[in-house]
Structures are given as C-alpha cells and as structure tokens.
C-alpha cells in the first residue's frame, strides 16, 4: 500500500501546475493570467509493486471570471520514465524520498494499468491523504462481461475537452477508450452509450460535493 508522508515538497504540486496547466489543450483560462489552483478533492490508487505514486487530484482554478475545476492524473516516480519527456509535469524534492519526477499519469503505463483495473473491479480506490484507507466515495463500473484488466498496449491523446486513452486488452485484443474528463462538471453522469465509468465527488460552488463522472469507458470504433 502507498504510504502518505507528512513532509515537504519543493516545489509543491500546485506550484508545478501553475506552469503546466496553461499548456494543456483543455485548459479554460487565459494566457495573460497565471492559474491559481487549489486542491478540492481526489483519490489515489496503489501500484502493486509499490514503486509509482498514483493520484487523481481535483483542483479548482480561481484566476478567471468563474472558477473552473480540473482533474489531474499525477504519476510520481523516483527516476525518469523512458520516452515520456512530453508528459513530464516537473520535478520536485520530496522531504523523505528525495527527487521525484512528476508526470501526467495518462501517459504512464503503471497509472493506466491501475486505472483500468479500477474500472474492471480489480483495484480499490484509496483516500487521497490517508495511508492504507479505502475511499468508498469513489465507485467504478464496467458493463461488459469477459474483459480482464490486463493491458497489452495503450495510447493517450488530448483535445480541448479531455483525454482519450485507447487501451488494448490481453490476451483477447479488445479495444476500449477511457475518456478522462479533465474539466469536471459536478453532477455530470456517464452518457447512455458508455460501457462503464469511474465516479467520484467533485466540488459544487456552494462548497458541497456531488458525484461526478471522472472517467467514461466506451468501445473503440
């Protein structure tokens, strides 16, 4: 299980996001204002090998005329991930673990494998800030029998609305698309054509939360 350390992180994750968010195609802010992200929710998954940190963080940016809530998939590694330079969010110094390389998890094979395992009911979501504690507010469903959580390959592409992760399963070669909703709309549910989804709380303007579709699963065309 992942251990949550109470220590320093320099720069912080939110500080890394102030330069990374504006470069994303789904960012809703403007280039003349620096983002002002604040953490407003999220959850974690465990890497079975205990090597990669996996966090689904919800941040709300208040730099614009209206607050916008985003979902960021963080991957934390103790060494660079080969071939993933374009997915690097930044590096930071962890008070216990030393230098960490922080990536957009949509391009990290460990993160994608565990996300698909979550969808398939083979991984358990964890509380964002408490070690070894399941998070019952996060639910996952896959309405497609006979699909295992083993991945043969994946590719991730982003557009102005979010990120699509095309996964190919092993050993049957099935192709599914995991649609990552980057701009979260509280109360949004999966559409009627979805094969499954991951739902977690997202913040409402009044400070409460509402179940929201973080990930939606479709059959690849």
Phi, psi and omega in degrees: 000147178292141178256125179271113181272136174268090186206187182271157175218119186228114354288166179286167177298320180294325177294322176298323183290336182297333177261333184279318184304313183298342181274357183269141183295339181265004179290134185262353182280186179247156184287345182272359178231132177284138178302152175235070185282143174230139180289128182232010178161187178132182179203176180232162169235154179264138168278121182305332180270353177070024184254329186245129173278138183231119180224133172257102185257135172261126178233143177246123181263123182251019184282340183264192180293328178229144177296143176234134182254128183243156170251128178241130175264111180263137170239124182248124183230152179272000178205159180300146175269118184301134176076011185242027182302323182290343181263002182288123174278323178161179175244153182212159180255116180269134185297339180248317188266351181083208185292135179233140175261124185251122184241159167290113187297342178296345180249009182255122184299328179291318179295313181297318179299317181286327174297316179293324176297322177298313179300321184276002178080020183247009175219150184248125178295146182243153176301146185293324189236014181230129182292142171050047180224112179299151179249100183288350180283347179262124181236150180222150181210143173221110184267056181214108184289152172081009179263124176269166183268009180277129182258138174267322181196168176202156171221146181234134177223143181246153177220182183298348182253345182163204182230132174256128174248111177273117180247142173247124185273156175243144003264004189273349177074020176293145178244126178230154176248124173263110181270115180269114177283104182281320175264110187273133176244104183307133182091351180293134177247167178292147180286167186295342181269358185288144174275341182182182181193166167241125182241136179214164180290143173228153187285141172264160181303334182274005178095350175273182180233160178220143177301134186220142178286109176279319183225137177236136185252131178229156169288134179289134182302000000 
